[in-house]
Amino acid sequence: MIEEQGRTGEEERDAVAPGMDDMLSLDDDEWRAVLAALPALVSARARNGERTRAFVDAVLWIAATGRPWVQLSSSAGPWHSVYVRFTRWAHEGLWDKVIVALDDRSQKAGLLRRLVATYLRSRSPEERR
């Protein structure tokens, strides 16, 4: 909990998640495995910039901390854009490929599996009745 007065919303988000914890970030081997598992078009775009890797790291941070999306560090980009991309990947089944690439036994795969499952259950037509 941030006790300092006078902080702006952006400064508060940065203080909560300063650049993402290394333990929650993909290492180079994990990133290569994720790239190899993504469909060709998504993978090609991901290879041409660090934004996709930063996106996956941001989602890992959300999965590990349970924090609201709005508290993502500004270094991850606009939180709403990250959230929308997360939901698109969930509906397209891309997170399943990422989870398999990270190896079902890894902590990161488990965190992502729970986050995606929770999101998809919340969007289930049966549960909205």
Stockholm file with secondary structure:
# STOCKHOLM 1.0

chainA/1-129         MIEEQGRTGEEERDAVAPGMDDMLSLDDDEWRAVLAALPALVSARARNGERTRAFVDAVLWIAATGRPWVQLSSSAGPWHSVYVRFTRWAHEGLWDKVIVALDDRSQKAGLLRRLVATYLRSRSPEERR
#=GR chainA/1-129 SS CCCCSSCCHHHHHHHHSSSCCGGGSCCHHHHHHHHHHSCHHHHHHHHTCSHHHHHHHHHHHHHHHCCCGGGSCGGGCCHHHHHHHHHHHHHHTHHHHHHHHTCTTSHHHHHHHHHHHHHHHHTCHHHHC
#=GC SS_cons         CCCCSSCCHHHHHHHHSSSCCGGGSCCHHHHHHHHHHSCHHHHHHHHTCSHHHHHHHHHHHHHHHCCCGGGSCGGGCCHHHHHHHHHHHHHHTHHHHHHHHTCTTSHHHHHHHHHHHHHHHHTCHHHHC
//
